[in-house]
Amino acid sequence: MAVIQFGAIVTQGAGAIGGQVIQRGRSSQILKQKGRPTVRRGPVNQPPRTKLGAVASTWRDLSSGDRGTWDALALTVTRFNRFGVAYVPTGYQLFMELNSNLQNFGSQAIIETAPAPPNFPAVDSWSLDVDPSFSEFIVNWNQSAGDTDFRMYCSLFPLQSLGATYVRGSARITAASVLVNVETVNLYVEITKRWPWLTGGAVQVAVAMDGIQDSTGWRMPRVVLMAPFSNP
């Protein structure tokens, strides 16, 4: 499905319409032929679809009272579409969002009654320190305020070329996670587990950091960091 933003003229578009696909390039919109989608059914791809179906099924079984709590909470929340335009989500959308976060990152429980909004952690001073010779791939940050029960989940993108300025591909979650107030995590074991042959060279390693409140599914904005992985 294509999404188009109308102004005095059409200003932006994204998605498929007819046999064409609208994409955003570096400096303009791109219109190209729609290809046949690839449906991956491997062990990495199937679990997220199963989890999404389980969450959607639970919504259908909720009582009217529980649905009402989600509808009321949604009225207090603002989200942004792919064009950066603000909108108010529905109760169903917020239910799917928070519970999908729990399924993909957190406790994997499904909450039926809408939770109270958290005091989101104030986090800054992000850094990524990479040194293959000393077995270090360390992400650091600083938490100055907010709840301390958010857990930072770490995901790795495919290896990036040395000259890349923005990250390509999809991040795959790792087993590494720490509470936000720990303020540091070493991902070297996860790096060598995924790419055991990697000893440095002309590549960059990119990591996504997602803060999830494991009891509710509230999520902090994702932070993406990238650094060269090269021998000193």
Buried (B, 14 or more C-beta within 10 A) or exposed (E): EEBEBEEEEEEBBBBEBEEEBBEEEEEEEEEEEEEEEEEEEEEEEEEEEEBBEEBBEBBEEBEEEBBBBBBEBBEEEEEEEEEEEEEEBEBBBBBBBBBBBBBBBBBEEBBBEBBEEBEBBEBEEEEBEBBBEEEEBBBEBEBEEBBEBBBBBBBBBBBBEEEEEEBEEEBEBBEBBBBBBEBEBBBBEBBBEBBEEBEBEEBBBBBBBBBBBBBBBBBBEEBBBBBEBBEE
